[in-house]
Amino acid sequence: MSRRRKGKPIHGWMAVDKPIGVTSTDVVNRLRRVTGAAKVGHGGTLDPLASGVLPIAFGEATKTVAYVMDGAKVYEMTVAWGESRDTDDREGKVLETSSVRPDRAAIEAILPNFTGDIEQVPPIYSAVKVDGRRAYDLARAEEDVSLKARTILIKSLTIESMPSEDVTIFRVVSGKGAYMRSLARDMALSLGTRGHVAALRRMSCGPFTTETAISLDMTDGVGQDAPCLGSLLPIEAALADIPAVPLTEVEARRLSQGQSVSLLQVASRTPLNGFTQGDTVQALFNGRLVALAKIEGGEIRPQRVINL
């Protein structure tokens, strides 16, 4: 028999506007403490240097974290030219300097090279694992760190402003796994100079935006009196781009028990135009999420059962 998790059964999503200077784990621990929730996690790490949208998952919403992390992210990234740093951001030690300061025309000329599917080597101060150890642990121990390039997606990269010749502010729309610190580093090298991230703010992460995020100050209070619980969103808030399929009570019970449901049977009641093999769907009963499922072999097969 599995051991029952301690804490309150709180389920849903919350978007927090993380301030500079705290870690994503700090925010999760704070919310676990003030709400007493049995299970809390986050959907996409933000470095202490960065501020902005940090999606927080409670309870069964943690089963949908991957869908948030796979979603698009929008950043406001400030790059300082003329210095490379070991962490690729302003908190690191200076490694090299350059007197070259790119002008707007030079920067705009290289932006297409960093848009679309590109190869990117993560920063050595990152959570990427090397032989089972985190890269940042190896770097802090002054051990050699060799990371492989990976393909990432930069959907859009534009200049927002250039406050001075030393600084350029970019708007970046990226896919999963893109490091803004690596992007700043590589753009600087392409421009014949050195550079690092001086400031970073995440404006959106999947469906969550700064406009709807709550401040960390709102996470004060204890238990059911915590004001932040009033900002709790349903689990489905993270699944806006995933089509929904309504089920009968019998079908919902089958999925909840890990059994498949006939696609033809569901289609006899509800048009399922446009669905193809391998599609992920939200399986709903009376508007409540029962499971995340896949259409495979003429069946709707449960992938993640949601126990509410």
NORHU-V36065 format. One record per helix or strand of 2 or more residues. SS is the DSSP state (A for helix, B for strand). FROM is the first residue (numbers start at 1). TO is the last residue. Records with the same first field share a line. If there is no record, write none. Layout:
BEGIN
SS = FROM-TO, FROM-TO
END
This chain:
BEGIN
B = 12-18, 40-42, 51-58, 73-81, 83-85, 94-97, 116-121, 129-130, 133-134, 149-164, 167-174, 195-205, 208-209, 214-215, 244-246, 261-262, 280-285, 288-296, 299-305
A = 24-35, 59-69, 104-114, 135-140, 180-190, 216-219, 223-225, 227-231, 235-239, 249-256, 263-267
END
